[in-house]
Amino acid sequence: MKLLCSQASPYARCVRSVIRYLGIQDIEEVMVNPFENSQLLLEVNPLGQIPCLITDDGAVLFDSEVIMRYLDANRGTQLFGSASGDWALQCQFSMVKGLIDSAVKLRQEQMRADEGLRSAFWTQRFEQALLRGLQQIEQQGLMTQPIIQAPQLALVCLLDYVDFRHASLDWRRVAPATASWFTQMRELPAFAATRPQ
């Protein structure tokens, strides 16, 4: 199998971390820059987005959540809970995925500054969404779960991305327990090997 990805994308990082966390050995990571619209990427994903997984039988899967669920299902693990559905777990994952969306949109606003198009309104909106969401995660005790599941895995990827792209955002102030948890979790091999660059 091949995973089209980049080392900076938090979406690709979630998948790359799952691969390592589950000990999957048969996926080749192919680094692509989605902004270059390479023929390789556009042939398999007309959206030009990463990550994108090409399976051994030629099937193409895109969207980080779809790929994560595929890998989880094929390894018989329960990163997303049992087959009967754990709706609280699904909502936790959705919250973290939404926070990743906000962090990426905030990055896009930063990039628009070079064109003189950065919006103070949207910048503040995305920053506040990140802080509110992390405060709620802190209150819900997401980081106190005894095992790593999809929400915790994605949370590590989110926080590393925020530190990578938005170092001035003081998220540790609103989520000190999460910050302490993150300091330890980010050193696990699945995360240490996939840090954004």
N, C-alpha and C positions, 0 to 999 in steps of 0.2 A: 504494500500500500504506500501511497505518497500523500503527504500533507503539505499543501502550499500554505506558507505562513511567513511571518516576519518576526524579528526579535523585539520589535517595539509594541506590536499590537496586543492589547490586553485580552482581546477575544482569542487570538491565536495562542496566547500564553495559557489561557485556561485549558485549551485542548492539549498543548504541549506538556503541561503539568499533569493532566490526567494520564497521558501516555506513560509518563515516568512513574506516577503514583501506582498505576495498575501493573507496571512492569512489562508493558508491551514492547516487544523487540523488533517487530517486523514492519515498522512504519518509517519510511525515509522522509526526513524533513527537507523540503525544497524552499529556500528563502526567495521570496519575490517582493517587489515593491508594488503595492496595489495602485499607487499613483502613476506608475509608468504604463499601465494598461498593456502588460505583456501579452503576447499571443497565447502563451501557455495558460495563463490565468483566464483570459477572456474566452478561450475555447471550452473551458469546463465550467466557468461561472460567468454568465453574461453580465452579472451585476458588478464584476470586477472587484469583488470583496474577498477578504481572507478571514478565517481559515477556510480551506477547501480540501476535503479528503477524497482521494481517488482510490477506490477499493480494488482488490486483486481481480475482481470480475468486471472492472471498468465502470462500475456505478460511481456517481459523483454525489457527494454530500456536502452541503454548505450550511453555514450558520453554526456558530460555536456550540450552541445548546444542542442542536440536532446531532452534531458529531460526538459531543460528550455522551449523549444518551445512547447513541449507537455503540460506542466503545464500552460503555457501562453494561449495556444489555448483552453484548457479545462475550463479555468476561464474567457474566453471572454475578456481578457485584451489586451493591445497592447504594450507589452514590446519590440516586434520586429517590430512595426509599423502596418500599415493597411494591409488588405489582398492583396491590389493591389501592395504592395511592395514599400518600401522606400529604394532605393539602397544606398543612402548616409548613412543611419542608419545601413544597413547591412555591409557596408565597415567599419564603425566605430567599430562595434562589432567584425568584423574579425581582425581589427588592435589590439584591446585589447586582444582578444583570442590569437593572435600570440605573444603578449608580455608576456602573461601568459606562453605560450610554452617556450619562451626564458628564463624566470625566473626559470622554472622547469628544463630546460636543464642546466642552470648555477648551480643549486643545485646539479644536478647529477655529474657535473664536480667536485664540492667540495667533494662529497662523494668518487669520484675516487682517491682523493688525498691520502686517507689511503692505497690505493693499489699501490701508486707511479705511477699512470697512468693519473694524471690530465694534461690536455693540456692547455698551456698558450694561444695558438692560439684560441681555442674554448671558453675559459673563457673570453678573451677580446672580441671576436665576440659577445657573448651573452650579455655581459655588454654594449657594444656599441649599440647593437640593442635596448636594453631597454631604454637607454638614448635618442637615436634618435627618437624612437617611442613616448616616453613621451613628447619630445620637440614638435613633430608634433601635438599630442593631445592638448598640450598647445596652439599652434598656431591656431588650428581649433576651439578652444573654446568649446570642448566637455563638459566641466564641467559647462558651462553657460546655458545649456538646462533647461527650466522651469519645466520639469518633469523627473522622473527617468524612464529610459528605459534600455534595456539590456546592452548597452555599458557603461552607468554610473554605473550600478550595478556591472558589471564585473570589471570596473576600480577600484572601492573601494576594491574588493577582491584581485586584482592584487597588489595594493599599500600596503595593509596590509601584503601580502605574501612577497613582496620585503623587507619591514621593518623587518619581522619575520626571513627570511632566508638570506638576503643580506643587513644587517644594514649599512655596510661600503659603499654601493653604494650611492653616493650623487645625487640622482635623483631630490631632491628639488631645486638644483641649476639651473637645466635646465627647471623646471616646477614649478615656485613659486606660480602662481595662482592656479594651480592644487593642490599643497600642501595645500594651504589655504582652498580650497573647501573640500579636503579630511579630514582635521582636524574636520570639522563640520559633514560631511556625515557619517564618521565612527562611530559616536555616535548614529545614528538612530538605533532603536531596532533590525531591521533585520540584521544589521551588528555587533552591540555590542554583540549579543547573539551567534555569529558564528565565533568569532575571532580565527585565527589559534593558535594551541597549540602543 
